[in-house]
């Protein structure tokens, strides 16, 4: 699990809003449950590397971009 929840939460929400996606639409596009997206954006759920990879692919960015590195 990747434990930098605050950075991930901020970046995910930023990328999602820039893409004009709802949490449900992002979940569908990335193959991740919409509730997981909500928990990640609130910073209450640690992200697995697989989930981060799926989200990075959905946004067409790198894993490092999601992690803020």
Helices and strands as residue ranges (DSSP letters): H 5-19, H 23-30, H 34-42, H 49-59, H 63-67
